Amino acid sequence: MQVYKVPYNFRHEEKVFGGYASLRQGIYLILAIFSLGIVFIPNLLISIKVVLTAIFISIFALCAFLKIEEINADKYFINILKYFFRKKIYIYER
């Protein structure tokens, strides 16, 4: 029996949910749905509830589906944060 090498494609995520969304995207969508729980907080103005819910849903949707230069948005934002908080080397430092 011949054995063939199986090519692994690590550039793309495996679509788990109905062939449309990956596990990472599914988690972000679940977080977006849970952010609707802000609506049920008592003693908060309805306008504040709507604004907070819209902000959280848009952030989670962007992290789930947006790609910036072929990099997922969540990884892109993490790389930006790593860049800002890393120790920088200054050549002409006194």
C-alpha positions as CSV (number, residue, x, y, z in Angstrom):
1,M,0.0,0.0,0.0
2,Q,1.4,3.4,-1.0
3,V,1.7,6.2,1.5
4,Y,1.1,9.7,0.2
5,K,2.1,12.9,1.9
6,V,-0.9,15.0,2.9
7,P,-0.4,18.7,2.2
8,Y,-1.2,20.9,5.2
9,N,-2.7,24.3,4.4
10,F,-2.0,26.5,7.4
11,R,-2.7,29.8,5.7
12,H,-6.5,29.4,5.9
13,E,-8.6,28.5,8.9
14,E,-10.8,25.4,8.8
15,K,-14.4,26.4,8.4
16,V,-16.2,24.5,11.2
17,F,-19.7,26.2,11.4
18,G,-21.6,25.3,8.3
19,G,-18.5,25.7,6.1
20,Y,-18.8,29.5,6.5
21,A,-17.2,30.4,9.9
22,S,-14.1,29.1,11.6
23,L,-13.8,28.4,15.3
24,R,-12.2,31.8,15.9
25,Q,-15.0,33.6,14.1
26,G,-17.6,31.5,15.9
27,I,-16.2,32.6,19.3
28,Y,-16.3,36.2,18.3
29,L,-19.8,35.9,17.1
30,I,-20.9,34.3,20.3
31,L,-19.2,37.1,22.2
32,A,-21.2,39.6,20.0
33,I,-24.4,37.8,20.9
34,F,-23.5,37.9,24.6
35,S,-22.9,41.6,24.4
36,L,-26.6,42.0,23.8
37,G,-26.9,41.3,27.5
38,I,-26.1,45.0,28.0
39,V,-29.7,45.7,27.1
40,F,-30.9,43.9,30.3
41,I,-28.9,46.0,32.7
42,P,-31.3,48.0,34.8
43,N,-30.9,51.7,35.8
44,L,-29.1,52.6,32.6
45,L,-30.4,54.9,29.9
46,I,-31.6,53.2,26.7
47,S,-29.4,55.5,24.6
48,I,-26.3,54.3,26.5
49,K,-27.4,50.7,26.2
50,V,-27.8,51.1,22.4
51,V,-24.4,52.8,22.0
52,L,-22.5,50.3,24.1
53,T,-24.2,47.3,22.4
54,A,-23.4,48.8,18.9
55,I,-19.8,49.4,19.9
56,F,-19.3,45.8,21.2
57,I,-21.1,44.1,18.4
58,S,-19.1,46.1,15.8
59,I,-15.8,45.4,17.5
60,F,-16.5,41.6,17.7
61,A,-17.8,41.5,14.1
62,L,-14.6,43.3,12.9
63,C,-12.4,40.9,14.8
64,A,-14.3,38.0,13.3
65,F,-14.4,38.9,9.6
66,L,-12.1,41.8,8.8
67,K,-8.7,41.1,7.2
68,I,-6.0,43.8,7.0
69,E,-3.3,43.0,4.5
70,E,-4.2,39.2,4.6
71,I,-3.9,39.2,8.5
72,N,-7.0,38.8,10.6
73,A,-8.0,42.0,12.4
74,D,-7.6,40.5,15.9
75,K,-4.1,39.4,15.3
76,Y,-3.3,42.7,13.6
77,F,-4.5,44.7,16.6
78,I,-2.5,42.4,19.0
79,N,0.6,43.0,16.8
80,I,0.0,46.8,17.1
81,L,-0.2,46.6,20.9
82,K,2.9,44.5,21.0
83,Y,4.7,47.1,19.0
84,F,3.7,50.0,21.2
85,F,4.5,48.2,24.5
86,R,7.7,46.5,23.6
87,K,11.1,47.9,24.7
88,K,12.5,50.0,22.0
89,I,16.2,50.4,21.3
90,Y,17.4,54.0,20.7
91,I,20.8,54.3,19.0
92,Y,21.4,57.9,20.0
93,E,20.2,57.6,23.6
94,R,22.0,59.6,26.3
